[in-house]
């Protein structure tokens, strides 16, 4: 039986947890917006046409900030199409996803929706087919109180108070050949710097995100980050990371170790940003916005879902509607562990996406909404991970993988909230077939008790929640957890993710 051990010590802080780490992403893609969050004919629809049952699940998920409106979609988006009377809004072709965009939902409706679910709006500007002036126009529309053309247009459209959007993404995946307006690092870096400088002339306190590589597998990875940051370092606050993972060719062992890749990705980007910082002699530290991450079976999209017919431009087609398994949820939970371990520098993250499209929440038109397996690790981590992430000094047995070499069987992180003494620990057993014993020294916390525990595992690692069986997979209490004399011992099933909350006795 493999084993692992680690120590939870509230003095071993690894970074304060920014609530934006539990953000998500809504793109005008497939059924994410239309027939997802927005369905005016649904029995639960509110006055703006948004589903109340979906809003309830978004609140339960604990989403802090939501990136909008894309994604690839934003590089061809004309934001002004989505404001004003709905009957006057034009219908456009969305080249990113070969669909028709009705523009029924735009920045005003979406901003109201984010407020209604207790989230913050994070807005992406079009630097693909547009540029500096368009970014200034939408910023003026969104944030200026009154007295200018675009601010007064917002008021005339029925939104009297500014949206006060604080965080802005300067384009999306501009290194990708699939992106409208695809650019070189040199050209994009110059445009992003110009845009950032211009936006700061409107409001110097905006938080700006520059595009990093669209994945660590891009041939320009790291050289892109270095060049872009050399142009923008003084003008932006974050560089973005994007990463998606999927099980390939039945290689479950490698898939379960996806967090190893995320760790390396983050640490490489940090090292590159710190190199640029040193080269510039800057005193500013660049943070990371990991504003796209998830399990995504992208090969399925290219083989089955992708729309290519010249005359086929459907409205809200069923695209990227992955059905997530227990194994997917375990990997998903391990990615959250990776983000928390790097909380000092990863201060914003966006789960891509929120509803229907590679999402924790699924819906049917005029029907039910339900939680996918990945819903649970996100909701539990968002609720329990408070205060500061801790370095747990993990020792673990290892196993071999095809993709990532020899990796630890167990990965873990702990969090501690000094204000109320609450501690949480999150653990993943990556072994495809072995129960693993984990021993945790919690003596530095004093006299504590387990107040709640949750585990995601199943004899069938490919079990999933569906419309017909929405509760097939749910978290269960951790029956094996024993806490005696400052030592917490747990036996973790193969392919499992666990969360345990502790508090003073």
C-alpha positions as CSV (number, residue, x, y, z in Angstrom):
1,X,0.0,0.0,0.0
2,X,1.5,3.4,-1.0
3,X,1.8,6.0,1.7
4,X,2.4,9.7,2.2
5,X,2.9,12.1,5.1
6,X,3.0,15.8,5.6
7,X,2.7,18.5,8.3
8,X,0.2,21.3,8.6
9,X,1.8,24.3,10.3
10,X,0.0,27.7,10.2
11,X,3.5,29.4,10.3
12,X,4.5,27.9,6.9
13,X,2.5,30.3,4.8
14,X,2.8,30.0,1.0
15,X,0.6,33.0,0.0
16,X,-2.6,34.7,0.9
17,X,-5.6,33.3,-1.0
18,X,-7.1,35.9,-3.3
19,X,-10.9,35.2,-3.7
20,X,-10.4,35.8,-7.4
21,X,-8.7,32.4,-7.5
22,X,-12.3,31.0,-7.6
23,X,-13.4,32.8,-10.7
24,X,-15.0,31.3,-13.8
25,X,-15.6,32.2,-17.5
26,X,-18.7,32.9,-19.6
27,X,-18.1,33.1,-23.4
28,X,-20.6,33.5,-26.2
29,X,-20.0,29.9,-27.2
30,X,-22.4,27.1,-27.7
31,X,-25.1,27.0,-25.0
32,X,-23.1,28.8,-22.4
33,X,-25.1,32.1,-22.6
34,X,-28.2,31.2,-24.7
35,X,-30.0,28.2,-23.3
36,X,-27.5,28.3,-20.4
37,X,-27.6,31.2,-18.1
38,X,-30.2,33.0,-20.4
39,X,-33.5,31.5,-21.4
40,X,-36.4,33.9,-21.3
41,X,-39.0,31.2,-21.9
42,X,-37.8,29.0,-18.9
43,X,-40.3,28.8,-16.0
44,X,-37.6,30.2,-13.6
45,X,-36.5,33.1,-15.9
46,X,-36.2,36.5,-14.2
47,X,-37.1,39.9,-15.7
48,X,-33.9,40.0,-17.8
49,X,-34.5,36.4,-19.1
50,X,-31.9,34.7,-16.9
51,X,-32.6,31.3,-15.3
52,X,-33.0,31.5,-11.5
53,X,-32.2,27.8,-11.1
54,X,-28.9,28.4,-12.8
55,X,-28.2,31.5,-10.6
56,X,-28.8,29.4,-7.5
57,X,-26.2,26.8,-8.7
58,X,-23.7,29.5,-9.5
59,X,-24.1,31.0,-6.0
60,X,-23.6,27.5,-4.5
61,X,-20.5,27.0,-6.7
62,X,-19.0,30.0,-5.0
63,X,-17.7,31.9,-8.1
64,X,-16.0,35.1,-7.2
65,X,-15.3,36.7,-10.6
66,X,-16.4,35.9,-14.1
67,X,-14.4,36.6,-17.3
68,X,-16.5,37.7,-20.2
69,X,-17.4,37.7,-23.2
70,X,-14.5,35.5,-24.4
71,X,-12.3,33.6,-25.2
72,X,-11.9,33.3,-29.0
73,X,-15.3,35.0,-29.4
74,X,-13.9,38.3,-28.2
75,X,-11.5,38.7,-31.1
76,X,-14.3,39.3,-33.5
77,X,-16.8,40.9,-31.1
78,X,-18.4,44.4,-31.5
79,X,-19.4,45.2,-28.0
80,X,-21.8,48.0,-29.1
81,X,-23.9,45.3,-30.9
82,X,-25.0,44.1,-27.5
83,X,-26.4,47.3,-26.0
84,X,-29.5,49.3,-26.4
85,X,-33.0,48.0,-27.3
86,X,-32.9,44.3,-28.0
87,X,-35.1,44.7,-31.1
88,X,-32.5,47.0,-32.7
89,X,-29.5,44.8,-32.0
90,X,-27.9,43.3,-35.1
91,X,-27.3,39.6,-35.7
92,X,-23.7,38.7,-36.5
93,X,-21.7,35.7,-37.7
94,X,-19.3,34.5,-34.9
95,X,-16.3,33.3,-36.8
96,X,-14.6,31.8,-33.7
97,X,-17.2,29.1,-33.2
98,X,-19.0,29.2,-36.6
99,X,-22.3,30.2,-35.1
100,X,-24.8,33.1,-35.2
101,X,-24.7,35.6,-32.4
102,X,-28.1,37.3,-31.7
103,X,-26.6,39.9,-29.3
104,X,-29.6,39.5,-26.9
105,X,-27.1,39.5,-24.0
106,X,-24.5,42.2,-23.8
107,X,-22.4,44.0,-21.2
108,X,-25.3,45.7,-19.4
109,X,-27.4,42.5,-19.0
110,X,-24.3,40.4,-18.1
111,X,-23.1,43.0,-15.5
112,X,-26.5,42.8,-13.8
113,X,-26.4,39.1,-13.9
114,X,-22.9,38.9,-12.3
115,X,-24.1,41.2,-9.5
116,X,-27.2,39.0,-8.9
117,X,-25.0,35.9,-8.4
118,X,-22.5,37.7,-6.1
119,X,-19.7,37.8,-8.6
120,X,-17.4,40.4,-10.1
121,X,-17.3,41.1,-13.8
122,X,-13.8,40.7,-15.5
123,X,-14.0,42.0,-19.0
124,X,-11.9,41.2,-22.1
125,X,-11.4,43.7,-24.9
126,X,-11.0,42.9,-28.6
127,X,-7.4,43.3,-29.6
128,X,-7.8,40.9,-32.5
129,X,-9.9,42.8,-35.1
130,X,-10.0,46.0,-33.1
131,X,-7.6,47.9,-30.9
132,X,-6.9,50.9,-28.6
133,X,-9.9,53.0,-29.5
134,X,-12.4,50.2,-29.1
135,X,-11.0,49.4,-25.6
136,X,-11.3,53.0,-24.6
137,X,-14.9,53.1,-25.9
138,X,-16.1,50.1,-23.9
139,X,-14.2,51.3,-20.9
140,X,-16.0,54.7,-21.1
141,X,-19.3,53.0,-21.6
142,X,-18.8,50.7,-18.6
143,X,-17.1,52.8,-16.0
144,X,-17.6,56.6,-16.6
145,X,-20.5,57.9,-14.5
146,X,-21.9,60.5,-17.0
147,X,-21.1,63.5,-19.2
148,X,-19.5,61.7,-22.2
149,X,-21.1,60.1,-25.3
150,X,-20.7,56.5,-24.3
151,X,-21.5,57.0,-20.6
152,X,-24.6,58.9,-21.5
153,X,-25.5,56.2,-24.0
154,X,-25.3,53.6,-21.1
155,X,-27.7,55.8,-19.1
156,X,-30.0,56.2,-22.0
157,X,-30.0,52.4,-22.3
158,X,-31.3,52.1,-18.8
159,X,-28.2,51.6,-16.7
160,X,-27.7,54.7,-14.6
161,X,-24.8,53.6,-12.4
162,X,-21.5,52.7,-14.0
163,X,-20.5,49.0,-13.9
164,X,-17.1,49.9,-12.4
165,X,-15.3,46.9,-14.0
166,X,-11.8,46.7,-12.3
167,X,-10.1,43.9,-14.1
168,X,-9.6,43.9,-17.9
169,X,-8.0,41.4,-20.2
170,X,-6.1,42.8,-23.1
171,X,-7.3,40.4,-25.8
172,X,-7.3,36.6,-25.8
173,X,-4.7,34.0,-26.9
174,X,-3.1,36.3,-29.4
175,X,-0.3,33.8,-30.0
176,X,-2.8,31.3,-31.5
177,X,-3.1,30.9,-35.3
178,X,-6.8,30.1,-34.8
179,X,-7.3,33.6,-33.3
180,X,-8.8,36.4,-35.4
181,X,-6.0,39.0,-35.5
182,X,-3.3,36.4,-34.5
183,X,-0.1,38.3,-33.9
184,X,3.6,38.0,-33.1
185,X,4.8,38.6,-29.6
186,X,6.5,41.7,-30.7
187,X,3.5,43.2,-32.4
188,X,1.1,42.1,-29.7
189,X,3.3,43.4,-26.9
190,X,3.4,46.8,-28.5
191,X,-0.4,46.9,-29.0
192,X,-1.1,45.7,-25.5
193,X,1.3,48.3,-24.0
194,X,-0.4,51.1,-26.1
195,X,-3.8,49.9,-25.0
196,X,-2.8,49.6,-21.3
197,X,-1.3,53.1,-21.3
198,X,-4.4,54.5,-22.9
199,X,-6.8,52.8,-20.5
200,X,-4.8,54.0,-17.6
201,X,-5.3,57.6,-18.8
202,X,-9.0,57.0,-18.1
203,X,-8.4,55.2,-14.8
204,X,-4.9,54.6,-13.5
205,X,-6.2,52.0,-10.9
206,X,-7.5,49.5,-13.4
207,X,-6.1,45.9,-13.1
208,X,-4.9,44.8,-16.5
209,X,-4.1,41.3,-17.8
210,X,-1.7,40.7,-20.7
211,X,-2.0,37.5,-22.8
212,X,0.5,34.8,-22.1
213,X,0.8,31.7,-24.2
214,X,-2.4,29.9,-25.0
215,X,-0.8,26.7,-23.7
216,X,2.6,25.4,-22.5
217,X,2.7,23.3,-25.7
218,X,2.8,26.3,-28.0
219,X,6.1,26.4,-30.0
220,X,6.6,30.0,-28.9
221,X,6.0,29.3,-25.2
222,X,8.2,31.3,-22.9
223,X,9.8,33.4,-25.7
224,X,6.3,34.8,-26.1
225,X,6.0,35.6,-22.4
226,X,9.4,37.2,-22.3
227,X,8.9,39.4,-25.3
228,X,5.4,40.5,-24.4
229,X,6.5,41.3,-20.8
230,X,9.5,43.3,-22.1
231,X,7.0,45.6,-23.8
232,X,4.2,45.6,-21.1
233,X,5.8,45.0,-17.7
234,X,5.4,48.5,-16.4
235,X,1.8,48.8,-17.7
236,X,0.0,45.6,-16.6
237,X,-0.6,43.7,-13.4
238,X,-1.0,40.1,-14.6
239,X,0.1,37.7,-17.3
240,X,-2.4,35.0,-18.3
241,X,-2.0,31.2,-18.3
242,X,-4.3,28.8,-20.1
243,X,-4.3,25.0,-19.7
244,X,-6.6,22.2,-20.4
245,X,-6.2,18.5,-19.7
246,X,-7.8,15.3,-21.0
247,X,-7.2,11.6,-20.7
248,X,-5.7,10.3,-24.0
249,X,-5.4,6.8,-25.3
250,X,-6.6,5.3,-22.1
251,X,-3.6,6.6,-20.2
252,X,-5.3,7.2,-16.8
253,X,-2.1,7.2,-14.8
254,X,-0.7,10.2,-16.8
255,X,-4.1,12.0,-16.7
256,X,-4.3,11.8,-12.9
257,X,-0.9,13.5,-12.8
258,X,-2.0,16.5,-14.8
259,X,-1.4,18.8,-11.8
260,X,2.4,18.1,-12.2
261,X,2.2,19.8,-15.6
262,X,0.2,22.7,-14.2
263,X,2.9,23.2,-11.4
264,X,5.7,23.3,-14.0
265,X,3.7,25.6,-16.2
266,X,3.1,28.1,-13.4
267,X,6.7,27.9,-12.1
268,X,8.1,28.5,-15.6
269,X,6.0,31.6,-16.2
270,X,6.9,32.9,-12.8
271,X,10.6,32.4,-13.5
272,X,10.2,34.2,-16.9
273,X,8.4,37.1,-15.3
274,X,11.0,37.4,-12.6
275,X,13.7,37.4,-15.3
276,X,12.1,40.4,-17.0
277,X,11.7,42.1,-13.6
278,X,15.4,41.7,-12.9
279,X,16.4,42.8,-16.4
280,X,14.3,45.9,-16.1
281,X,15.4,46.6,-12.5
282,X,11.8,46.8,-11.6
283,X,10.5,46.7,-8.0
284,X,7.1,45.4,-9.2
285,X,6.2,41.7,-9.1
286,X,4.1,40.3,-11.9
287,X,1.2,38.1,-10.8
288,X,-0.6,35.4,-12.8
289,X,-4.2,35.3,-14.0
290,X,-4.8,31.6,-14.8
291,X,-7.9,32.7,-16.6
292,X,-8.6,29.5,-18.5
293,X,-8.3,26.0,-17.0
294,X,-10.3,22.8,-16.9
295,X,-10.5,19.3,-18.1
296,X,-11.5,19.5,-21.8
297,X,-11.8,16.7,-24.3
298,X,-10.7,18.9,-27.1
299,X,-10.2,16.0,-29.6
300,X,-13.9,15.4,-29.4
301,X,-14.6,18.9,-30.5
302,X,-12.3,18.6,-33.5
303,X,-13.7,15.2,-34.5
304,X,-17.4,15.5,-33.7
305,X,-18.6,19.0,-32.7
306,X,-16.7,21.4,-35.0
307,X,-19.0,23.2,-37.5
308,X,-17.4,23.8,-40.9
309,X,-20.2,24.0,-43.5
310,X,-20.2,27.4,-45.2
311,X,-24.0,27.8,-44.9
312,X,-24.3,26.4,-41.4
313,X,-24.4,29.1,-38.8
314,X,-26.6,27.8,-35.9
315,X,-27.7,29.8,-32.9
316,X,-26.4,28.3,-29.6
317,X,-25.4,24.9,-31.0
318,X,-24.4,22.1,-28.6
319,X,-20.7,22.5,-28.6
320,X,-18.1,21.3,-26.1
321,X,-20.7,19.7,-23.8
322,X,-18.3,17.3,-22.1
323,X,-19.9,14.9,-19.6
324,X,-17.5,14.7,-16.6
325,X,-16.6,11.5,-14.7
326,X,-15.2,10.7,-11.3
327,X,-11.7,10.6,-12.8
328,X,-12.2,14.0,-14.3
329,X,-13.4,15.4,-11.0
330,X,-10.3,14.0,-9.2
331,X,-8.0,15.6,-11.8
332,X,-10.0,18.8,-11.5
333,X,-9.6,18.9,-7.8
334,X,-5.9,18.3,-8.1
335,X,-5.6,21.3,-10.4
336,X,-7.3,23.4,-7.7
337,X,-4.5,22.1,-5.3
338,X,-1.9,23.3,-7.8
339,X,-3.5,26.8,-8.0
340,X,-3.6,27.0,-4.2
341,X,0.0,25.9,-3.8
342,X,1.0,28.9,-5.9
343,X,-1.4,31.4,-4.3
344,X,1.4,33.9,-3.7
345,X,1.6,34.5,-7.4
346,X,-1.6,33.1,-8.9
347,X,-4.0,35.7,-7.6
348,X,-6.7,35.2,-10.2
349,X,-8.1,32.2,-12.0
350,X,-11.1,31.4,-14.2
351,X,-12.6,28.0,-14.6
352,X,-13.5,27.6,-18.2
353,X,-16.4,27.6,-18.5
354,X,-19.5,28.0,-16.2
355,X,-22.6,26.5,-17.9
356,X,-23.0,23.7,-20.5
357,X,-19.7,24.4,-22.3
358,X,-17.0,22.3,-20.5
359,X,-18.8,23.3,-17.4
360,X,-19.7,22.3,-13.9
361,X,-23.4,23.2,-14.5
362,X,-25.6,21.7,-17.2
363,X,-29.0,22.6,-18.3
364,X,-31.8,21.5,-20.7
365,X,-34.0,24.0,-22.5
366,X,-37.3,24.4,-20.5
367,X,-35.9,21.7,-18.2
368,X,-33.7,20.9,-15.3
369,X,-30.2,22.2,-14.3
370,X,-27.8,19.8,-12.6
371,X,-24.3,19.6,-11.1
372,X,-21.5,17.8,-13.0
373,X,-18.9,15.9,-11.0
374,X,-16.4,18.8,-11.2
375,X,-19.0,21.0,-9.5
376,X,-18.2,19.5,-6.1
377,X,-14.4,20.0,-5.7
378,X,-14.8,23.6,-6.9
379,X,-17.7,24.4,-4.6
380,X,-16.0,22.8,-1.6
381,X,-12.6,24.4,-2.2
382,X,-14.2,27.8,-2.8
383,X,-16.1,27.5,0.5
384,X,-13.3,26.0,2.7
385,X,-10.1,27.5,1.4
386,X,-9.8,30.7,3.3
387,X,-7.0,32.8,4.6
388,X,-3.5,31.6,3.6
389,X,-2.3,28.6,1.7
390,X,0.3,26.6,3.6
391,X,3.4,24.7,2.5
392,X,2.8,21.2,3.8
393,X,6.3,19.7,3.2
394,X,4.9,16.6,1.5
395,X,6.7,13.2,1.5
396,X,5.0,10.6,-0.8
397,X,5.6,7.3,-2.5
398,X,5.8,7.7,-6.3
399,X,4.6,6.0,-9.5
400,X,5.6,6.1,-13.1
401,X,3.7,7.8,-15.9
402,X,4.2,7.9,-19.6
403,X,3.7,11.7,-19.9
404,X,5.3,13.1,-16.8
405,X,7.8,10.5,-15.6
406,X,7.9,9.6,-11.9
407,X,5.4,11.6,-9.8
408,X,4.1,11.5,-6.3
409,X,1.1,9.3,-5.7
410,X,-0.3,12.0,-3.4
411,X,-0.5,15.7,-3.8
412,X,-1.9,18.0,-1.1
413,X,-2.3,21.6,0.2
414,X,-3.7,23.1,3.3
415,X,-5.2,26.5,4.1
416,X,-5.5,28.3,7.4
417,X,-7.7,31.3,8.3
418,X,-6.0,33.0,11.3
419,X,-9.1,35.1,12.0
420,X,-11.3,32.2,13.0
421,X,-8.8,29.3,13.4
422,X,-10.3,27.3,10.6
423,X,-8.0,24.9,8.7
424,X,-8.8,22.9,5.5
425,X,-6.7,20.2,3.8
426,X,-7.2,19.1,0.2
427,X,-5.6,15.8,-0.9
428,X,-5.6,13.8,-4.1
429,X,-4.7,10.1,-4.5
430,X,-3.4,9.8,-8.1
431,X,-2.9,6.1,-8.0
432,X,-5.1,4.4,-10.6
433,X,-5.4,1.2,-8.6
434,X,-4.0,1.5,-5.0
435,X,-5.5,2.6,-1.7
436,X,-3.0,5.0,-0.1
437,X,-2.5,5.8,3.5
438,X,-1.9,9.5,4.4
439,X,-0.6,10.6,7.8
440,X,-0.8,14.3,8.7
441,X,0.8,16.0,11.6
442,X,-1.6,18.6,12.8
443,X,-0.1,19.2,16.3
444,X,0.9,22.8,15.4
445,X,-2.8,23.6,15.2
446,X,-3.4,22.8,18.8
447,X,-6.4,20.8,20.0
448,X,-8.6,20.5,16.8
449,X,-11.4,18.3,15.6
450,X,-12.8,17.4,12.2
451,X,-15.8,19.5,11.5
452,X,-16.6,18.2,8.1
453,X,-15.1,15.9,5.5
454,X,-15.8,15.1,1.8
455,X,-14.4,12.5,-0.6
456,X,-15.1,12.0,-4.3
457,X,-14.4,8.4,-5.4
458,X,-16.3,5.5,-7.0
459,X,-15.7,1.9,-7.9
460,X,-16.4,3.1,-11.4
461,X,-14.0,5.9,-12.1
462,X,-15.9,6.8,-15.2
463,X,-19.3,7.2,-13.5
464,X,-20.9,10.6,-14.2
465,X,-23.9,12.7,-13.5
466,X,-26.5,13.1,-16.3
467,X,-30.0,14.5,-16.8
468,X,-31.4,11.1,-16.0
469,X,-29.1,10.4,-13.1
470,X,-28.1,13.9,-11.7
471,X,-26.9,12.6,-8.4
472,X,-25.0,9.5,-9.5
473,X,-21.8,11.0,-8.2
474,X,-21.8,13.2,-5.0
475,X,-19.2,13.7,-2.2
476,X,-19.4,11.4,0.7
477,X,-18.0,11.7,4.3
478,X,-14.5,10.4,4.8
479,X,-15.2,7.4,7.0
480,X,-11.5,6.4,7.3
481,X,-10.3,9.7,8.8
482,X,-9.0,9.3,12.4
483,X,-7.6,12.2,14.5
484,X,-5.7,11.1,17.6
485,X,-3.0,13.1,19.6
486,X,-2.3,15.6,16.8
487,X,-2.1,13.0,14.0
488,X,-4.7,12.7,11.3
489,X,-4.7,9.4,9.4
490,X,-6.7,8.7,6.3
491,X,-6.9,5.8,3.9
492,X,-7.7,7.2,0.5
493,X,-9.2,5.0,-2.3
494,X,-7.5,5.0,-5.6
495,X,-8.5,7.9,-7.9
496,X,-9.9,10.1,-5.2
497,X,-10.1,13.7,-4.1
498,X,-10.6,14.6,-0.4
499,X,-11.3,17.8,1.6
500,X,-11.3,17.9,5.4
501,X,-12.1,20.9,7.6
502,X,-10.6,21.3,11.1
503,X,-11.3,23.7,13.9
504,X,-10.3,24.2,17.5
505,X,-12.0,21.8,19.9
